[in-house]
Amino acid sequence: MRNGHLSYWWQALGGFPPRRASLPGPLEADVCIVGGGYTGLWTAYYLAGLRPQARIVVLEAAFAGYGASGRNGGWVTSELPGSRAVYASGRGGAAGVRAMEAELRATVDEVGRVCEAESIDCDFRRGGRLAVATSPAQLARLRTGLARLREWGDGPDVYTFLSRDETLSRINVAGALGGLYAPASARVQPAALVTGLAAAVERRGVQIYEATPVTEILPVGSGEVAEVGAVARTAFGDVRARSVLRCTEGFTARLPGSRRALLPMNSSMVVTEPLPAAVWKQVGWDGYETLSDEARAYVYAQRTADGRIAIGGRGVPYRFGSAVDHLGVTQQSTADALGGVLRRMFPAARDARLEHAWCGVLGVPRDWCASVSYDPPSGLGWAGGYTGHGVAAANLAGRTLADLAAGAPSALTSLPWVGHRSRAWEPEPARWAGVHGLYAVYRLADRLEASALDDRGGQARVLLGEALGRLGDVVSGIPH
Ligand SMILES: Cc1cc2nc3c(=O)[nH]c(=O)nc-3n(C[C@H](O)[C@H](O)[C@H](O)COP(=O)(O)OP(=O)(O)OC[C@H]3O[C@@H](n4cnc5c(N)ncnc54)[C@H](O)[C@@H]3O)c2cc1C
């Protein structure tokens, strides 16, 4: 099994793309975007559409798609990247949250629209999203969650409860007791999306400089920097621009001044070899739904266009001091655990070889609520912190950040995540201990719930598992 090399998705494309040039030297621009993942590239794409004459540059430390955007599970999901209650406490109230959720659902179609318009061949397929409960406790949680969604006004067109048989007729997940289906979700080949998007951005006249790490971002008028612009500092020289937009999600902690802004949360994936037709006949999955379970430490999966199952989960959640992985190499124990879950969920695929394992980091704010912000006086803007729901959210964030930086108020610029501020993460070692403690609690809660299926006395363990899970949610602030 290959491990690392960023992800299977790059291998499927025939390897990493040819490298673009680094920044040739000091430069002046209208807008400088730091980070060449979905957030930076969508921002550049829409900004170039709004301001075709503007000089827009993207500075990328490695290459476009090096980060989570080239390694993720390929779920283009309308999931809210944060807590309804937290966003509703802002100026837009509950109506603002509903508006944001409607925009996120429309964003799934917007991603598909641009893929078609720009001929981005990334296996975009709108199959909806299926969350499957595989224990009575998961089923109860799923029903409680659905009741809460209904209170918020989400009808059956947004979320539908599926019986056991309805669930199994979509995907034959062993032990499925029921499911929740949301039509507003698609699956993509993530590296193909980011590669095609980068090319589309260049066609709009944006210059992408690769192998160009930004070492510091300075606001307008700071110290030796005159009032003429904000600055992105690199070893090759400064880029001075009216606006500098930080789009570095899980890598943000490496920038001075932002070390405790976003926690780099780890997520790992494995992919099987292509499964034979006989196995697919047993598994079903003809609708290509994006799939998850209802565990606290949940897994997410997709059926790939080339007939494999790609499945991911948390693994080791966080590295001390906000360190990041080396080229996506994950722990063997994490790959083994994901393989175990895959075989439990799909006994028909029990003999399938795992071909590739990898990991990456996504950005998590302290209150688990993403934000998009732009501060005209300093010229600084940023977006991120999608807590694992960033594929669609980065498109909405990019459109919003483009409107903000262009000074073009829109329906998007008043959504509740605009200007939202999260408090800083705790310093180490509290940060490491807190995150590892949280996932130890979640895993124990999942084990208690699963073991309760086997014998009497199970009810007590279910209750204990539920209590532990809730305690984890409350202490961490994770929305459920
Ligand atoms: C394994 C995994 C699975 C996931 N699965 C899903 C999923 O199925 N669905 C979903 O919605 N979300 C998923 N996510 C999250 C999603 O992929 C991210 O939220 C999203 O890709 C973030 O995009 P981004 O552009 O903000 O960040 P990134 O894609 O991480 O891009 C940031 C870029 O900034 C560059 N950079 C960093 N620092 C600097 C610097 N100082 N100077 C210049 N450049 C810099 C990096 O090299 C990187 O290319 C997953 C994440 C991971 C890791």
The ligand as an SDF file (V2000), in Angstrom:
LIG
                    3D

 53 58  0  0  0  0  0  0  0  0999 V2000
   -8.2750   14.1900    4.4080 C   0  0  0  0  0  0  0  0  0  0  0  0
   -9.2720   15.2990    4.2840 C   0  0  0  0  0  0  0  0  0  0  0  0
  -10.5670   15.0040    3.8760 C   0  0  0  0  0  0  0  0  0  0  0  0
  -11.5120   16.0440    3.7400 C   0  0  0  0  0  0  0  0  0  0  0  0
  -12.7320   15.7360    3.2150 N   0  0  0  0  0  0  0  0  0  0  0  0
  -13.6110   16.7350    2.9570 C   0  0  0  0  0  0  0  0  0  0  0  0
  -14.8040   16.4600    2.2640 C   0  0  0  0  0  0  0  0  0  0  0  0
  -15.0450   15.3530    1.8120 O   0  0  0  0  0  0  0  0  0  0  0  0
  -15.6850   17.4900    2.0870 N   0  0  0  0  0  0  0  0  0  0  0  0
  -15.4380   18.7430    2.5550 C   0  0  0  0  0  0  0  0  0  0  0  0
  -16.2850   19.6220    2.4040 O   0  0  0  0  0  0  0  0  0  0  0  0
  -14.2580   19.0490    3.1620 N   0  0  0  0  0  0  0  0  0  0  0  0
  -13.3380   18.0800    3.3470 C   0  0  0  0  0  0  0  0  0  0  0  0
  -12.1250   18.3780    3.8990 N   0  0  0  0  0  0  0  0  0  0  0  0
  -11.8120   19.7880    4.1700 C   0  0  0  0  0  0  0  0  0  0  0  0
  -11.5240   20.5470    2.8810 C   0  0  0  0  0  0  0  0  0  0  0  0
  -10.6970   19.7920    2.0390 O   0  0  0  0  0  0  0  0  0  0  0  0
  -10.8470   21.8790    3.2330 C   0  0  0  0  0  0  0  0  0  0  0  0
  -11.6320   22.5740    4.1580 O   0  0  0  0  0  0  0  0  0  0  0  0
  -10.6370   22.7530    2.0040 C   0  0  0  0  0  0  0  0  0  0  0  0
   -9.9670   22.0530    0.9950 O   0  0  0  0  0  0  0  0  0  0  0  0
   -9.8660   23.9990    2.4190 C   0  0  0  0  0  0  0  0  0  0  0  0
   -9.4230   24.6740    1.2560 O   0  0  0  0  0  0  0  0  0  0  0  0
   -8.4060   25.8700    1.4730 P   0  0  0  0  0  0  0  0  0  0  0  0
   -8.0720   26.3890    0.1480 O   0  0  0  0  0  0  0  0  0  0  0  0
   -8.9700   26.8270    2.4540 O   0  0  0  0  0  0  0  0  0  0  0  0
   -7.1500   25.1990    2.1720 O   0  0  0  0  0  0  0  0  0  0  0  0
   -6.0380   24.2360    1.5190 P   0  0  0  0  0  0  0  0  0  0  0  0
   -6.5730   23.4060    0.4500 O   0  0  0  0  0  0  0  0  0  0  0  0
   -5.3620   23.5370    2.6480 O   0  0  0  0  0  0  0  0  0  0  0  0
   -5.0590   25.2450    0.8160 O   0  0  0  0  0  0  0  0  0  0  0  0
   -4.2220   26.1050    1.5200 C   0  0  0  0  0  0  0  0  0  0  0  0
   -3.0220   26.3420    0.6440 C   0  0  0  0  0  0  0  0  0  0  0  0
   -2.2500   27.3760    1.2250 O   0  0  0  0  0  0  0  0  0  0  0  0
   -0.8900   27.0630    1.0230 C   0  0  0  0  0  0  0  0  0  0  0  0
   -0.1450   27.8080    2.0480 N   0  0  0  0  0  0  0  0  0  0  0  0
   -0.1530   27.5720    3.3860 C   0  0  0  0  0  0  0  0  0  0  0  0
    0.6340   28.4600    4.0120 N   0  0  0  0  0  0  0  0  0  0  0  0
    1.1400   29.2690    3.0460 C   0  0  0  0  0  0  0  0  0  0  0  0
    2.0350   30.3680    3.0700 C   0  0  0  0  0  0  0  0  0  0  0  0
    2.5820   30.8050    4.2040 N   0  0  0  0  0  0  0  0  0  0  0  0
    2.3550   30.9580    1.9080 N   0  0  0  0  0  0  0  0  0  0  0  0
    1.8170   30.5350    0.7290 C   0  0  0  0  0  0  0  0  0  0  0  0
    0.9690   29.4850    0.6540 N   0  0  0  0  0  0  0  0  0  0  0  0
    0.6380   28.8640    1.8010 C   0  0  0  0  0  0  0  0  0  0  0  0
   -0.8250   25.5690    1.1850 C   0  0  0  0  0  0  0  0  0  0  0  0
    0.3240   25.0090    0.5790 O   0  0  0  0  0  0  0  0  0  0  0  0
   -2.1230   25.1270    0.5370 C   0  0  0  0  0  0  0  0  0  0  0  0
   -1.9540   24.7960   -0.8260 O   0  0  0  0  0  0  0  0  0  0  0  0
  -11.1570   17.3830    4.0650 C   0  0  0  0  0  0  0  0  0  0  0  0
   -9.8690   17.6770    4.4930 C   0  0  0  0  0  0  0  0  0  0  0  0
   -8.9230   16.6470    4.5940 C   0  0  0  0  0  0  0  0  0  0  0  0
   -7.5360   16.9740    5.0340 C   0  0  0  0  0  0  0  0  0  0  0  0
  1  2  1  0
  2  3  1  0
  2 52  2  0
  3  4  2  0
  4  5  1  0
  4 50  1  0
  5  6  2  0
  6  7  1  0
  6 13  1  0
  7  8  2  0
  7  9  1  0
  9 10  1  0
 10 11  2  0
 10 12  1  0
 12 13  2  0
 13 14  1  0
 14 15  1  0
 14 50  1  0
 15 16  1  0
 16 17  1  0
 16 18  1  0
 18 19  1  0
 18 20  1  0
 20 21  1  0
 20 22  1  0
 22 23  1  0
 23 24  1  0
 24 25  2  0
 24 26  1  0
 24 27  1  0
 27 28  1  0
 28 29  2  0
 28 30  1  0
 28 31  1  0
 31 32  1  0
 32 33  1  0
 33 34  1  0
 33 48  1  0
 34 35  1  0
 35 36  1  0
 35 46  1  0
 36 37  1  0
 36 45  1  0
 37 38  2  0
 38 39  1  0
 39 40  1  0
 39 45  2  0
 40 41  1  0
 40 42  2  0
 42 43  1  0
 43 44  2  0
 44 45  1  0
 46 47  1  0
 46 48  1  0
 48 49  1  0
 50 51  2  0
 51 52  1  0
 52 53  1  0
M  END
$$$$
